[in-house]
Amino acid sequence: MRITKESLLRVARETVSQRTHARPDLVAAYLTGSLLKDEPLLGNTTDIDLVFVHPFQPSVRREIVPLTPEIHLDIKYNPRSEYEPPRELRLHPWLGPEMYDPIRLYDAQHFFDFIQAGVRDKYYEPINAYGRALRNAQHARQIWSDLLSKQDESPKSMLFYLKSVNHAANSIAVIKDTPLSERRFLLEFRPIAENTGNAGLAEDLYSLLGGDQADKNSLEAFLPSWQKDYLEAGKIQSADVRLHPARLAYFRQGFEALLSGDKPLAVLWPLLHTWSLSVDTLPSEESGKHSNWTACCQQLGLLEAGLEKRLQKLDAFLDEVEKILDNMALFNGLNGI
């Protein structure tokens, strides 16, 4: 099947038309994510990220709808109340960038005119950019602090560690850009770090994920074990929607494309995150059978003695992020806000 951006946009519009016809009470619908970029495909796969705004709290917040093995819909359902007050969204590190310039697909109540008037007003002014970044940095620092007293080698602790890394990196990203995408997380961060005059942060981010101890061949060798755990976890009824079986090719072919590219270690983020989520989902009596996740993390220096070292590196990374924000505040007279 030939997949083009135009054909994917057509599917998005048709999906919204069908859904809104069946639910005329929906407030709005919009497209976000990879289809806003020039090259949405990675490994000839992508997802179509749609958001439907409901008048009240929806019973389901996220849904994965398979279309082909390579393409799926990733639909979020948000209540109208999450967008209030609009001016506060300028400080929101996730919804703010998302609402700044999505593709409008349905707007029965002039939702976008009202919300975007608040979001876009002075969005890039230092006080608002700083506010978005600071929220992420503070969240990352709090998780890091919690991890100091709860160090263990479970996949759940690894997920908390990765969450801190995620917020730390996105502290820099959301100053001027959208949050980093999952599959291109490391690739997208590099130019952002360079644009801040802190190019070394890109290598530091790789190091936080074991990049200084990784190599392409060993990571490639772990893919069958990752796939086995991913599929087993996805069968569990309570599994996170991110582990939906329809996303297997999306990740697997994306991993292979990254490994065959000029930055093969960029696979570290999506591989570690989805594998940790998979193993954490498996029953405790079963997770011990999945020693290859442990072997991978040990090889990357993320467990045992290496864990303390990584937390020290995360502390140093956060120090650098906080220095950037402190300098931003000082330069723009924002100290004390």
Contacts in CASP RR format, 6 or more apart in sequence:
PFRMAT RR
TARGET T0000
AUTHOR 0000-0000-0000
METHOD contacts of the structure
MODEL  1
MRITKESLLRVARETVSQRTHARPDLVAAYLTGSLLKDEPLLGNTTDIDL
VFVHPFQPSVRREIVPLTPEIHLDIKYNPRSEYEPPRELRLHPWLGPEMY
DPIRLYDAQHFFDFIQAGVRDKYYEPINAYGRALRNAQHARQIWSDLLSK
QDESPKSMLFYLKSVNHAANSIAVIKDTPLSERRFLLEFRPIAENTGNAG
LAEDLYSLLGGDQADKNSLEAFLPSWQKDYLEAGKIQSADVRLHPARLAY
FRQGFEALLSGDKPLAVLWPLLHTWSLSVDTLPSEESGKHSNWTACCQQL
GLLEAGLEKRLQKLDAFLDEVEKILDNMALFNGLNGI
1 68 0 8 1.000
1 70 0 8 1.000
3 41 0 8 1.000
3 44 0 8 1.000
3 46 0 8 1.000
3 70 0 8 1.000
3 71 0 8 1.000
5 35 0 8 1.000
5 40 0 8 1.000
8 35 0 8 1.000
8 40 0 8 1.000
8 46 0 8 1.000
8 48 0 8 1.000
8 71 0 8 1.000
9 31 0 8 1.000
9 35 0 8 1.000
9 103 0 8 1.000
11 48 0 8 1.000
11 67 0 8 1.000
11 71 0 8 1.000
11 73 0 8 1.000
12 31 0 8 1.000
12 35 0 8 1.000
12 48 0 8 1.000
12 50 0 8 1.000
12 103 0 8 1.000
12 105 0 8 1.000
13 105 0 8 1.000
15 48 0 8 1.000
15 50 0 8 1.000
15 73 0 8 1.000
16 29 0 8 1.000
16 50 0 8 1.000
16 52 0 8 1.000
16 105 0 8 1.000
16 106 0 8 1.000
19 26 0 8 1.000
19 29 0 8 1.000
19 52 0 8 1.000
20 26 0 8 1.000
20 29 0 8 1.000
20 106 0 8 1.000
20 108 0 8 1.000
24 108 0 8 1.000
25 54 0 8 1.000
25 55 0 8 1.000
26 52 0 8 1.000
26 53 0 8 1.000
26 54 0 8 1.000
26 55 0 8 1.000
26 106 0 8 1.000
26 108 0 8 1.000
27 53 0 8 1.000
27 54 0 8 1.000
27 55 0 8 1.000
27 80 0 8 1.000
27 108 0 8 1.000
27 109 0 8 1.000
27 111 0 8 1.000
28 52 0 8 1.000
28 53 0 8 1.000
28 104 0 8 1.000
28 106 0 8 1.000
28 107 0 8 1.000
28 108 0 8 1.000
28 109 0 8 1.000
28 111 0 8 1.000
28 112 0 8 1.000
29 50 0 8 1.000
29 51 0 8 1.000
29 52 0 8 1.000
29 53 0 8 1.000
29 105 0 8 1.000
29 106 0 8 1.000
29 107 0 8 1.000
30 50 0 8 1.000
30 51 0 8 1.000
30 102 0 8 1.000
30 103 0 8 1.000
30 104 0 8 1.000
30 105 0 8 1.000
30 106 0 8 1.000
30 112 0 8 1.000
31 48 0 8 1.000
31 49 0 8 1.000
31 50 0 8 1.000
31 51 0 8 1.000
31 102 0 8 1.000
31 103 0 8 1.000
31 105 0 8 1.000
32 49 0 8 1.000
32 50 0 8 1.000
32 51 0 8 1.000
32 98 0 8 1.000
32 102 0 8 1.000
32 103 0 8 1.000
33 49 0 8 1.000
33 178 0 8 1.000
33 181 0 8 1.000
34 40 0 8 1.000
34 46 0 8 1.000
34 47 0 8 1.000
34 49 0 8 1.000
34 181 0 8 1.000
35 46 0 8 1.000
35 48 0 8 1.000
35 49 0 8 1.000
35 103 0 8 1.000
36 101 0 8 1.000
36 102 0 8 1.000
36 103 0 8 1.000
40 46 0 8 1.000
42 183 0 8 1.000
42 184 0 8 1.000
42 253 0 8 1.000
42 254 0 8 1.000
42 257 0 8 1.000
42 258 0 8 1.000
43 253 0 8 1.000
43 254 0 8 1.000
43 256 0 8 1.000
43 257 0 8 1.000
44 70 0 8 1.000
44 253 0 8 1.000
44 257 0 8 1.000
45 70 0 8 1.000
45 71 0 8 1.000
45 249 0 8 1.000
45 250 0 8 1.000
45 253 0 8 1.000
45 254 0 8 1.000
46 70 0 8 1.000
46 71 0 8 1.000
46 250 0 8 1.000
47 71 0 8 1.000
47 72 0 8 1.000
47 73 0 8 1.000
47 74 0 8 1.000
47 247 0 8 1.000
47 250 0 8 1.000
48 67 0 8 1.000
48 71 0 8 1.000
48 72 0 8 1.000
48 73 0 8 1.000
48 74 0 8 1.000
49 74 0 8 1.000
49 76 0 8 1.000
50 73 0 8 1.000
50 74 0 8 1.000
50 75 0 8 1.000
50 76 0 8 1.000
50 105 0 8 1.000
51 75 0 8 1.000
51 76 0 8 1.000
51 77 0 8 1.000
51 78 0 8 1.000
51 98 0 8 1.000
51 102 0 8 1.000
52 58 0 8 1.000
52 75 0 8 1.000
52 76 0 8 1.000
52 77 0 8 1.000
52 78 0 8 1.000
53 78 0 8 1.000
53 79 0 8 1.000
53 80 0 8 1.000
53 83 0 8 1.000
53 111 0 8 1.000
54 77 0 8 1.000
54 78 0 8 1.000
54 79 0 8 1.000
54 80 0 8 1.000
55 79 0 8 1.000
55 80 0 8 1.000
56 79 0 8 1.000
56 80 0 8 1.000
57 79 0 8 1.000
57 81 0 8 1.000
58 77 0 8 1.000
58 78 0 8 1.000
58 79 0 8 1.000
60 77 0 8 1.000
61 76 0 8 1.000
61 77 0 8 1.000
61 78 0 8 1.000
62 74 0 8 1.000
62 75 0 8 1.000
62 76 0 8 1.000
62 77 0 8 1.000
62 241 0 8 1.000
63 73 0 8 1.000
63 75 0 8 1.000
63 77 0 8 1.000
63 241 0 8 1.000
64 72 0 8 1.000
64 73 0 8 1.000
64 74 0 8 1.000
64 75 0 8 1.000
64 241 0 8 1.000
64 244 0 8 1.000
64 246 0 8 1.000
64 247 0 8 1.000
65 72 0 8 1.000
65 73 0 8 1.000
65 75 0 8 1.000
65 246 0 8 1.000
66 72 0 8 1.000
66 244 0 8 1.000
66 246 0 8 1.000
67 73 0 8 1.000
69 249 0 8 1.000
70 249 0 8 1.000
70 250 0 8 1.000
70 253 0 8 1.000
72 244 0 8 1.000
72 246 0 8 1.000
72 247 0 8 1.000
72 250 0 8 1.000
80 111 0 8 1.000
82 95 0 8 1.000
83 89 0 8 1.000
83 95 0 8 1.000
83 99 0 8 1.000
83 111 0 8 1.000
83 115 0 8 1.000
86 114 0 8 1.000
86 115 0 8 1.000
86 116 0 8 1.000
86 117 0 8 1.000
86 118 0 8 1.000
86 119 0 8 1.000
87 118 0 8 1.000
87 119 0 8 1.000
87 121 0 8 1.000
89 95 0 8 1.000
89 96 0 8 1.000
89 99 0 8 1.000
89 115 0 8 1.000
89 118 0 8 1.000
89 119 0 8 1.000
90 96 0 8 1.000
90 118 0 8 1.000
90 119 0 8 1.000
90 121 0 8 1.000
90 122 0 8 1.000
90 123 0 8 1.000
90 128 0 8 1.000
90 132 0 8 1.000
91 128 0 8 1.000
91 131 0 8 1.000
91 132 0 8 1.000
91 135 0 8 1.000
92 132 0 8 1.000
92 135 0 8 1.000
93 132 0 8 1.000
93 133 0 8 1.000
93 135 0 8 1.000
93 136 0 8 1.000
93 170 0 8 1.000
93 171 0 8 1.000
93 174 0 8 1.000
93 179 0 8 1.000
94 179 0 8 1.000
96 119 0 8 1.000
96 123 0 8 1.000
96 132 0 8 1.000
97 132 0 8 1.000
97 174 0 8 1.000
97 177 0 8 1.000
97 178 0 8 1.000
97 179 0 8 1.000
98 178 0 8 1.000
99 115 0 8 1.000
99 116 0 8 1.000
99 119 0 8 1.000
100 116 0 8 1.000
100 119 0 8 1.000
100 120 0 8 1.000
100 123 0 8 1.000
104 112 0 8 1.000
107 113 0 8 1.000
122 128 0 8 1.000
123 129 0 8 1.000
124 176 0 8 1.000
126 328 0 8 1.000
126 331 0 8 1.000
126 332 0 8 1.000
126 334 0 8 1.000
127 332 0 8 1.000
127 334 0 8 1.000
127 337 0 8 1.000
129 174 0 8 1.000
129 175 0 8 1.000
129 176 0 8 1.000
129 328 0 8 1.000
130 175 0 8 1.000
130 325 0 8 1.000
130 328 0 8 1.000
130 329 0 8 1.000
130 332 0 8 1.000
130 334 0 8 1.000
130 337 0 8 1.000
132 174 0 8 1.000
132 175 0 8 1.000
133 171 0 8 1.000
133 172 0 8 1.000
133 174 0 8 1.000
133 175 0 8 1.000
133 325 0 8 1.000
133 328 0 8 1.000
134 171 0 8 1.000
134 325 0 8 1.000
136 167 0 8 1.000
136 168 0 8 1.000
136 170 0 8 1.000
136 171 0 8 1.000
136 174 0 8 1.000
137 167 0 8 1.000
137 168 0 8 1.000
137 171 0 8 1.000
137 318 0 8 1.000
137 321 0 8 1.000
137 322 0 8 1.000
137 325 0 8 1.000
139 164 0 8 1.000
139 167 0 8 1.000
140 164 0 8 1.000
140 165 0 8 1.000
140 166 0 8 1.000
140 167 0 8 1.000
140 168 0 8 1.000
140 171 0 8 1.000
140 318 0 8 1.000
140 321 0 8 1.000
141 164 0 8 1.000
141 318 0 8 1.000
141 322 0 8 1.000
143 160 0 8 1.000
143 161 0 8 1.000
143 163 0 8 1.000
143 164 0 8 1.000
143 167 0 8 1.000
144 164 0 8 1.000
144 311 0 8 1.000
144 314 0 8 1.000
144 315 0 8 1.000
144 318 0 8 1.000
146 160 0 8 1.000
147 157 0 8 1.000
147 160 0 8 1.000
147 161 0 8 1.000
147 164 0 8 1.000
147 311 0 8 1.000
148 311 0 8 1.000
150 157 0 8 1.000
150 160 0 8 1.000
151 157 0 8 1.000
151 307 0 8 1.000
151 308 0 8 1.000
151 311 0 8 1.000
153 294 0 8 1.000
153 297 0 8 1.000
153 303 0 8 1.000
153 304 0 8 1.000
153 307 0 8 1.000
154 280 0 8 1.000
155 276 0 8 1.000
155 277 0 8 1.000
155 279 0 8 1.000
155 280 0 8 1.000
155 287 0 8 1.000
155 293 0 8 1.000
156 280 0 8 1.000
158 272 0 8 1.000
158 276 0 8 1.000
158 280 0 8 1.000
158 297 0 8 1.000
158 302 0 8 1.000
159 273 0 8 1.000
159 276 0 8 1.000
159 277 0 8 1.000
159 280 0 8 1.000
161 302 0 8 1.000
161 310 0 8 1.000
161 311 0 8 1.000
161 314 0 8 1.000
162 269 0 8 1.000
162 272 0 8 1.000
162 273 0 8 1.000
162 276 0 8 1.000
164 314 0 8 1.000
165 205 0 8 1.000
165 208 0 8 1.000
165 209 0 8 1.000
165 314 0 8 1.000
165 317 0 8 1.000
166 180 0 8 1.000
166 185 0 8 1.000
168 314 0 8 1.000
168 317 0 8 1.000
168 318 0 8 1.000
168 321 0 8 1.000
169 180 0 8 1.000
169 185 0 8 1.000
169 189 0 8 1.000
169 205 0 8 1.000
170 179 0 8 1.000
170 180 0 8 1.000
171 321 0 8 1.000
171 325 0 8 1.000
172 189 0 8 1.000
172 192 0 8 1.000
172 193 0 8 1.000
172 196 0 8 1.000
172 198 0 8 1.000
172 201 0 8 1.000
172 321 0 8 1.000
172 324 0 8 1.000
173 179 0 8 1.000
173 180 0 8 1.000
173 188 0 8 1.000
173 189 0 8 1.000
173 192 0 8 1.000
175 196 0 8 1.000
175 328 0 8 1.000
176 192 0 8 1.000
176 195 0 8 1.000
177 188 0 8 1.000
177 192 0 8 1.000
180 188 0 8 1.000
180 189 0 8 1.000
181 188 0 8 1.000
182 269 0 8 1.000
182 270 0 8 1.000
182 273 0 8 1.000
183 250 0 8 1.000
183 251 0 8 1.000
183 254 0 8 1.000
183 258 0 8 1.000
183 270 0 8 1.000
184 266 0 8 1.000
185 266 0 8 1.000
185 269 0 8 1.000
185 270 0 8 1.000
186 202 0 8 1.000
186 205 0 8 1.000
186 206 0 8 1.000
186 209 0 8 1.000
186 263 0 8 1.000
186 265 0 8 1.000
186 266 0 8 1.000
186 268 0 8 1.000
186 269 0 8 1.000
187 258 0 8 1.000
187 263 0 8 1.000
187 266 0 8 1.000
189 201 0 8 1.000
189 202 0 8 1.000
189 205 0 8 1.000
190 199 0 8 1.000
190 202 0 8 1.000
193 199 0 8 1.000
193 200 0 8 1.000
193 201 0 8 1.000
193 202 0 8 1.000
193 205 0 8 1.000
194 202 0 8 1.000
196 324 0 8 1.000
198 320 0 8 1.000
198 324 0 8 1.000
201 317 0 8 1.000
201 320 0 8 1.000
201 321 0 8 1.000
204 313 0 8 1.000
204 316 0 8 1.000
204 317 0 8 1.000
204 320 0 8 1.000
205 317 0 8 1.000
206 212 0 8 1.000
206 265 0 8 1.000
206 268 0 8 1.000
207 313 0 8 1.000
208 310 0 8 1.000
208 313 0 8 1.000
208 314 0 8 1.000
208 317 0 8 1.000
209 268 0 8 1.000
209 269 0 8 1.000
209 272 0 8 1.000
209 300 0 8 1.000
209 302 0 8 1.000
210 268 0 8 1.000
210 300 0 8 1.000
210 301 0 8 1.000
210 302 0 8 1.000
210 310 0 8 1.000
211 265 0 8 1.000
211 268 0 8 1.000
211 300 0 8 1.000
213 299 0 8 1.000
213 300 0 8 1.000
213 301 0 8 1.000
214 265 0 8 1.000
214 268 0 8 1.000
214 299 0 8 1.000
214 300 0 8 1.000
216 259 0 8 1.000
216 264 0 8 1.000
216 265 0 8 1.000
218 299 0 8 1.000
219 259 0 8 1.000
219 264 0 8 1.000
219 265 0 8 1.000
219 267 0 8 1.000
219 268 0 8 1.000
219 271 0 8 1.000
219 296 0 8 1.000
220 259 0 8 1.000
222 271 0 8 1.000
222 292 0 8 1.000
222 295 0 8 1.000
222 296 0 8 1.000
223 252 0 8 1.000
223 255 0 8 1.000
223 256 0 8 1.000
225 290 0 8 1.000
225 292 0 8 1.000
225 293 0 8 1.000
225 296 0 8 1.000
226 255 0 8 1.000
226 271 0 8 1.000
226 274 0 8 1.000
226 275 0 8 1.000
226 278 0 8 1.000
226 292 0 8 1.000
226 293 0 8 1.000
227 248 0 8 1.000
227 252 0 8 1.000
229 275 0 8 1.000
229 278 0 8 1.000
229 279 0 8 1.000
229 282 0 8 1.000
229 290 0 8 1.000
229 292 0 8 1.000
229 293 0 8 1.000
230 243 0 8 1.000
230 248 0 8 1.000
230 251 0 8 1.000
230 274 0 8 1.000
230 275 0 8 1.000
230 278 0 8 1.000
231 245 0 8 1.000
231 248 0 8 1.000
232 278 0 8 1.000
232 282 0 8 1.000
232 286 0 8 1.000
233 239 0 8 1.000
233 243 0 8 1.000
233 277 0 8 1.000
233 278 0 8 1.000
233 279 0 8 1.000
233 281 0 8 1.000
233 282 0 8 1.000
234 243 0 8 1.000
234 244 0 8 1.000
234 245 0 8 1.000
234 278 0 8 1.000
234 281 0 8 1.000
235 245 0 8 1.000
236 281 0 8 1.000
236 282 0 8 1.000
238 281 0 8 1.000
239 281 0 8 1.000
240 277 0 8 1.000
240 281 0 8 1.000
242 274 0 8 1.000
242 277 0 8 1.000
243 274 0 8 1.000
243 277 0 8 1.000
243 278 0 8 1.000
243 281 0 8 1.000
251 270 0 8 1.000
251 274 0 8 1.000
254 270 0 8 1.000
255 267 0 8 1.000
255 270 0 8 1.000
255 271 0 8 1.000
258 264 0 8 1.000
258 266 0 8 1.000
258 267 0 8 1.000
258 270 0 8 1.000
259 267 0 8 1.000
268 300 0 8 1.000
272 296 0 8 1.000
272 297 0 8 1.000
272 300 0 8 1.000
272 302 0 8 1.000
275 293 0 8 1.000
275 296 0 8 1.000
276 293 0 8 1.000
278 293 0 8 1.000
279 287 0 8 1.000
279 290 0 8 1.000
279 293 0 8 1.000
280 287 0 8 1.000
282 290 0 8 1.000
294 303 0 8 1.000
297 303 0 8 1.000
298 304 0 8 1.000
301 307 0 8 1.000
301 309 0 8 1.000
301 310 0 8 1.000
302 310 0 8 1.000
328 334 0 8 1.000
329 335 0 8 1.000
329 336 0 8 1.000
329 337 0 8 1.000
END
